[in-house]
Amino acid sequence: MGVEKTYAEINARIKSGQAVVVTADELITIVKEKGLSQATREVDVVTTGTFAPMCSSGAFLSLGHTTPRMKMQKVWLNGVPAYSGLAAVDAYIGATEVPEDDPLNGNYPGEFRYGGGHVIQDLVARKPIRMKALAYGTDCYPRREIDTTITIDSINEATLFNPRNAYQNYNCAVNLTDRIIYTYMGMLKPRLGNAHYSTSGQLSPLLKDPNFQTIGIGTRIFLGGGIGYIAWHGTQHFPSIQSVDGKDLGPAGGTLAVIGDLKQMSPRWLVGTSYLGYGATLSVGIGVPIPILNEEIARYAAATDEELFAPIVDYGDDYPSMKPGNLGFISYADLKSGEITVNGRKTKTAPLSSLPRAREIASTLKNWILECQFLINEPVQLLPSPTDGLKSNTLKG
Amino acid sequence: MSPKRIVLYFNADTSDKPMIYRLVKDYDLIINIVKANVNPQKEGTMVLEVEGEQSIQGLDYLRNLGVKIEDLNKEIVHNEEKCVMCGACTAICPTGALKLERPSMEVSFNGDECVVCELCIKVCPMKAMEVSL
């Protein structure tokens, strides 16, 4: 019987300054040097990190009441529409929303220079935001329009709530067609001209707990430079373990819904992002701590770039036409090397997810825990795991 | 008259023709190749300083062969404040001026390698690459 630790024991060690906290990169080295059993005994918490565009992101804002009162029906922040089909002065600004006068892809490829993600970054940077709203007027909320300036500090609440973040794994995107394509995986040159991927590999949160043995509702996390929580499983959470001919190629398909107070986050970790020809979005920094409760959890947390794989997918034709399958799997070690071979042809790789920023998140979270500013929450309920067999539906029509 | 600085962009079909020879021999131009990234059957770039009375005719000759020519009077600046070191530009940059340093995986920009094609300006998701006139 190996080591078994509890959340209470780990938190007691954090509070007494005795906890051993390492990043996922460091855990890999420790396991190589000392073996898995010794590493499990020594290490209490492993920190992970990812910083990448995450489109299913946004913030609930409660703007405060006007005089006279107003039931806002349409709201714009710096010209970007916010959804206001909520109570009188509540709105949700979504990361991918763009101004109504944006030329979009009418001027192909569109630039999408400013969208909801940029509004969120400006808000969290404490910049003034021009706010306009229209209403139809009621007996209790008679006012019909307003044009004013807000800041994150002048409004009542600003809550980041991202319905799908931190994808466990992601496609390596290539283009088999003869023309340049502009995708959410960046600009892809024709005939396998480049290959783009977007996770931090062995540092990425959900690649390190494939069966969701520690990650669940209520897990306290690094979110946007502040503290946040896992609220639920993310939309399209269909976790599975990839395999080819019986060989385990690591997990894929899990996602997180996360929540936190935007007012304590930072513009360094919530960055407005523009994908040429695709749209506007928000890059989000997320770090999840993994308590090393037993040897199995340590073994998964110590998975290396050589053991974690991404499927290679053609975004020229296969992806847009919903064709199943892929062009094979490639390890994160190969992806990070800068060059891979696809269909017998060498191609340059590049990430869309920042590894230097992911490392910074993992080490920041480590320091927060070591300084006892951050304790490990035992989840209220774990997220669905691959054995729960969640499957994706497609839309008819 | 001081020499004119230009950038030539070759497509895969034009990169193996002896154009510089023709510019010197047929158009009597003084050519200084500042930098070149030309490989057979691949897209390529070259920065030239060109001097001579028939420079307009010489450049027309290149254009007729399908070479794209632009004046080099701008430079690209890497705004490190805005850059998040994602790397999205590094497989797009045709000259390797933007690249990932390994093992740090940080994005570096070497202006000496840059031919001001401005692709990075368009593709950088954070708008961290800027043109300086």
Chai-1 contact restraints between the chains, C-beta under 6 A:
chainA,res_idxA,chainB,res_idxB,connection_type,confidence,min_distance_angstrom,max_distance_angstrom,comment,restraint_id
A,G186,B,A88,contact,1.0,0.0,6.0,A-B,restraint_1
A,M187,B,I92,contact,1.0,0.0,6.0,A-B,restraint_2
A,M187,B,V123,contact,1.0,0.0,6.0,A-B,restraint_3
A,N194,B,A91,contact,1.0,0.0,6.0,A-B,restraint_4
A,V271,B,V84,contact,1.0,0.0,6.0,A-B,restraint_5
A,T273,B,P125,contact,1.0,0.0,6.0,A-B,restraint_6
A,S274,B,P125,contact,1.0,0.0,6.0,A-B,restraint_7
A,Y275,B,P125,contact,1.0,0.0,6.0,A-B,restraint_8
A,L276,B,K122,contact,1.0,0.0,6.0,A-B,restraint_9
A,L276,B,V123,contact,1.0,0.0,6.0,A-B,restraint_10
A,K348,B,A91,contact,1.0,0.0,6.0,A-B,restraint_11
A,A350,B,G87,contact,1.0,0.0,6.0,A-B,restraint_12
A,A350,B,T90,contact,1.0,0.0,6.0,A-B,restraint_13
A,A350,B,A91,contact,1.0,0.0,6.0,A-B,restraint_14
A,P351,B,G87,contact,1.0,0.0,6.0,A-B,restraint_15
A,L352,B,C86,contact,1.0,0.0,6.0,A-B,restraint_16
A,L352,B,A88,contact,1.0,0.0,6.0,A-B,restraint_17
A,S354,B,V84,contact,1.0,0.0,6.0,A-B,restraint_18
A,S354,B,M85,contact,1.0,0.0,6.0,A-B,restraint_19
A,S354,B,C86,contact,1.0,0.0,6.0,A-B,restraint_20
A,L355,B,M105,contact,1.0,0.0,6.0,A-B,restraint_21
A,P356,B,M85,contact,1.0,0.0,6.0,A-B,restraint_22
A,P356,B,M105,contact,1.0,0.0,6.0,A-B,restraint_23
A,P356,B,E106,contact,1.0,0.0,6.0,A-B,restraint_24
A,R357,B,V84,contact,1.0,0.0,6.0,A-B,restraint_25
